Amino acid sequence: MYKKEKFIEGLLATAAILTILTTVGIIWVLLSESFGFFRHVSLIDFLTDTQWTPLFADKHYGIMPLVSGTLLTTLIAIIIALPIGLTIAIYLNEYAPPSFRNIVKPLLEILAAVPTVVYGYFALTEVTPWLQQIYPEMAGFNALSAGIVMGIMIIPMISSLSEDALYAVPRSLRDASYGMGSTRFQTAFRVLVPAASSGIIVSVILAVSRAVGETMIVAIAAGQQPRLTFDPTVPIETITTYIVQVSMGDVARGTPEYQTIFAAGITLFVFTLILNNISIRIKKRFQQKYE
Amino acid sequence: MRKISQFILFLSFLSSCGNGDKADSGSDTSLAGEVRIDGSSTVYPITEAVAEDFGNENKGVVIAVAESGTGGGFKKFGRGEIDINDASRPIKSTEDSLCKTNNISYIELLVAFDGLAVVVNPQNDWCKDITVAELKMLWEPAAQGKITKWSQVRNGWPDQEIHLFGAGSQSGTFDYFTEAIVGISKASRGDYTASEDDNVLVQGIAGDKYALGFFGLAYFASNKDKLKLVAVNSGNGPVLPSVETVKNKSYTPLGRPLFIYVSSSAVKRPEVVAFTEYYLDQAAKLSEEVGYVPLSEDETKTEKEKFQAFVSGLQ
């Protein structure tokens, strides 16, 4: 019996170690390949040059245009998703009757289940022409349309995690608020949202890190032209799009051009790592508060 | 690679043994051997498509197609290392003399025409023609980050940002465009939407009033209603690209003929003759499929007669 137990424990440990090993392996590949890249491009150039044209005659290796593209689409997505997601969360938690909530919540989750390639074409063929009717100067590939659709995609992430956070606010706080004669609205926005703020922030950060890493939507709808701009109406390129573009093309392995995707990859990795760490820290504080 | 092709030869030998009784019964599937082809990456897609079809019908023949560029291919061709060279320009005199020193005569066969179209959005009502010099100013590496508005290209064009779309840096179209416009192959600005996927370019230009882009003329034909052609002026007035203007060479420098060169020593082998004849038969259909301007039936006939005369002249 004891032996069998040991065996199962071993299996479980292997499973856990396997995921760690995969992560270590990915980091190792990213580091070793981008080491080759940074041997002939200085880190300062990489961070300060304002052009990114590694595949062309006049080579520049400034990551900033790709970073600005990524941040721009992410920012637009959050501007769309945060108010809508939070409103949905508050409504479902405070106002909606349970029967309605039980229907709407799974429906919202469907949004998260739509394949991102579908979202991408939705942005390119529906949202962009619609935006062009309002603003005819808008380019066919642009950050705005991709950002809006990406925002729609992450609404369920924000609404569902924020709702959990609101739900976790101790009953006593809510009762106290009502006891003081607050209206539902006052209770929701003055008491519950501040009390659940760290949980809401965590949901936003997770949504941001999802948006930063999102590939298909921006690759299809935002363009493939790296440029340092915060103009949402022109074609841009995100870090992820660049990686896709190079991987799908005919760039030979081992060349500096090929290594650029690892440099871009490690930048992306650093971004999401920082975001995840922040969210873990906030989460910890949040747990301490009410336990 | 060598080993693999030898192995395939060995396999085909085995399979031809199995089919021995068939060959006896007079069928002409008994061709065997290897046809070695190299040269232009622009002609490569046609050659590759022909080779695949031919290989399916003649299992005994191994066709090795490489793409080291027209010049690289002619070097090997002149040394007798390959049987057929794909060329996106006529042979140069230096390459011709290399052939002569090695006692190689050859025949030049026209297989298709390549044309690049410069296109804009249908709502663009100012850019009807563009000169080669303007295109050069717009696409050369020095333009990167500097030439960003229509008004910088020509006075009177709108003071609006220009959005450029073009072939990705790894494609033959990119090589050709840069060579024809900028003068140096692969020399281009990098701040444009570069994609190997022509659909991305069509989508981008079709949805953007201030866009300008280029791609294969044949690809324009299937997207006529969404895009507008720009006439190119190389000094003799603006010329719109079309099958006619590419063929009669008035559309320059973005239109050019594509050739294959077959060496005299190679046509002594029946598999090379069979392959070349098959190539000429299929070139029109396959070149259209891969995005080029195909030869007419008459032109194909002329090339076939030329080839037959060359083969019989050597015997």
Interface residues (C-beta under 8 A of the other chain):
Chain A: T50 Q51 W52 T53 P54 L55 F56 A57 D58 K59 H60 L124 T128 P129 Q132 P136 E137 A139 G140 F141 G223 Q224 Q225 P226 R227 V234 P235 Q245 M248 G249 D250 V251
Chain B: P141 A142 Q144 G145 Q160 E161 H163 L164 G168 S169 Q170 S171 I184 K186 A187 S188 R189 G190 D191 Y192 T193 A194 S195 E196 V200 Q203 G204 I205 A206 G207 D208 K209 Y210 A211
